[in-house]
Each structure stands twice: as structure tokens, then as C-alpha cells.
Amino acid sequence: MVAQDQDWLVSHYLPLQVLFPKPGYARIMERDPAFQLVHRLITSGFFALGGQIMAAHPIVMQFMSREAGVMILIKLMQLAGVKGEAAKKEISYSDIGDSFGTSRTHVRKILQDTEKQDLVRLTQDRGQFVEVMPELVQAFDRFVAASTSGHDLIYDLALQRVVA
């Protein structure tokens, strides 16, 4: 469990490490077990903040509350491209479902629910196409920014405690 938690931390701090290599997040990247313990002790004091971040991002939370929802959201972001362009991309509900261990029907339902909120546009033209709308990309970006900011805060507090 400790090793899996370290993997989780590395995956969530890697974007910060790439963006800010100096001063960097070496204690996480090196999987320092003593730092991990301090980090997790500090994290437990921020559960309420985590809940506030999640509550402030209902669009992302609707994906998080569904089986494979986060993975489907990430796939949509991948389809949207780097600039979040609303270009039509061909998709296969079956391929997405198979990738994430869920059914084609489940993927379709999630995308149809998302379409009802005008966050994607689904069309059929000799295939199934999805157009990711800018509002979904913006909601995802805001959630990632808030979450990443929280990770940075907790890292700084843990580092201060370890150095002291």
C-alpha cells in the first residue's frame, strides 16, 4: 500500500515537477518514505479543503461519481486536443468501454448525459463523432488547477515540517 501511495503521489506531482523543476518536488519524486508519512499526516488536515475543491467543480464531479467516469473525461480531454479545440473526433463507445473495463452502453449513457448539459455534441455520420465543447475543457482545466494548487500547498507544508 505504501508503494502504491507513492505511485499515486508521483503521478499527481509529476506535472508540478515538469512545470517547476526548481525548486522541484524531489521528496515525492524520490519516493522518500519519511516525507510521505509527514505529507500524509498534513494531508489529513486538509480533507475539508479537498471536499470544497470537489464541490466547487460539479461538472468534473459528475464524471468522478460514475464508474470509469474520470477515465472517460480524460479521454474527452485527449480528444479535445492541447488547445481544447471543439473539433469533431470519431469515437467508438465499444473501444472506450473496453479500454476502461466498462460497457459500450455505460460510455454512451455518460456521453449522452454530458450532451444534455451542452458539454459535448454527439453526431453520427458514417460513424460516431463527439465534439468536446469549450465549457467542458474549461471546467476540467479549473479543477486540475485547483487540485494541483492544493498539492503544492501540502508539499510546501510537509517540507517545512521536515526541515524544521
N, C-alpha and C positions, 0 to 999 in steps of 0.2 A: 504494500500500500504506500509505503514511503517513496519507493521508486516511481510509482505511478503518479503520485502527487508532484514529485519533482518534474516528471514529464509534462504534467499539466501546467505547472508554473513556467517551465521553459517555453512551452508553446504560447502562453499568454504574454510573456515578457519579450519574446523574440522581436516582435515589431518595434518595441521601445528600444531594444538593443540596436536594431538596424538604424532607427532614426537618430538615436542619441548614443553612439558608441563611446563618447566621452561625456560624462564620467562612466556611463555604461551600467550594466546590471550584472556584473561579474558573479556576485554571490549566488544569483539564481542560475546563471548560465553554467557555472561550475558545479551546480547541484550540492552546494555546501549544506550538509545536514544540520549543523548547529544554527546556521542562518535560517534554514527552512523552519525550524522549530520556533524561533523568535518571530519570524514572518507570520506563521500561522497563529501564534498567540495574539499578535497585534490584529490580524485579520478578524479574529473572533469578536473584537470590539467594534467592528465596522459592519456587522450583519445588517443593522438598520439602514445604514447608508446604501448598502447593496440593494436592499429592498426598495429604497427610494429611487435608485437609478432604474431598477426594473419597472417600477410603477410609472415612472416618467416616460417610458418608451413602450406604450401599449401595442404599437404595430409590431415591434420585434417580439414582444411577449406573446402575441397570438401565435407566432411560429414556435416559440420556446415551449409552449404548453401542449404541443402536439408531437406525437411520435415522429421522429425524423424531421421535425419542422425546421430546426436550426440548419440541418444539412441542406434541406430544400431551399431555405433562404440564402445560404451561401452559394448554392448552385445558381440561383437567380442573380445574385451579385456578380458571379462569374460571367453569366450571360450578358449582363448589363455592360460589362467591359470596364476598363480603367477609368474612363471619363463618365461613366454612368449614362451612356447614351441610350436612348429609348429605341434602339433598332430591333426589328423583328428577328428572332432566332428560332430555328427549328428545334423542337424538343420531342422527346419520347417519354411519356409517362412511365412506360414499362422500363426503359433504361434507367431513369432516375430512381424508380422504385427498387429495381434490382441492385443499384449501387448502394442504397441505404437500407436494404433489408425490409422494405415495406411494399405494399401492393401498388399497382398502377392506379387502382381506384382511390386509394388514400392520397396519392400525389395529386390526382385530378381534383379531388374534393378540396384539398388545401389551396390549389391554384384557383379553383372556382370561387372559393370564399374570399381569396385575395382580390380576384377580379371584381367582386361585388363592392369592394371598397375603392375601386379605381386605382389600385396599386400595380396591377398588371392588366394587359389586354391579351386575351386568348383568341386566336383565329385559326381557321382551317382553310388551307389552300394547298391541296395535294400533300398534306402533312399537317402536323400540329405545330403552331407557332405561338410564341409568347413574346410580348413586348413589355419590358420592365419599365414602369413609369418612374419619372424622377422623384416623386414623393417617397417611393419605397427605398430608393437609393439614399436619399437624404435621411430618412428615418434610421436606416442601418448605419450610416456614417455617424450620426449623432450618438447612437447607442455605443458604437465602438469607441468614439472619442471619450464619452463619459466613463466607460468601463476602463479604458486604458489610463485615463487620468487617475482613477481610483487605484489602479495597480501601482502607478508611480508614487502616489501618496503613501501607500502602505510600505513600499520598498524603502522610501526615504525614512519613514519612522522606524522600521526594523533596523536599518543601517545605523541610525542614530543610537538606538538602544545597544546594538552590538559594539559600536565604537566606544560608547560610554562604559 
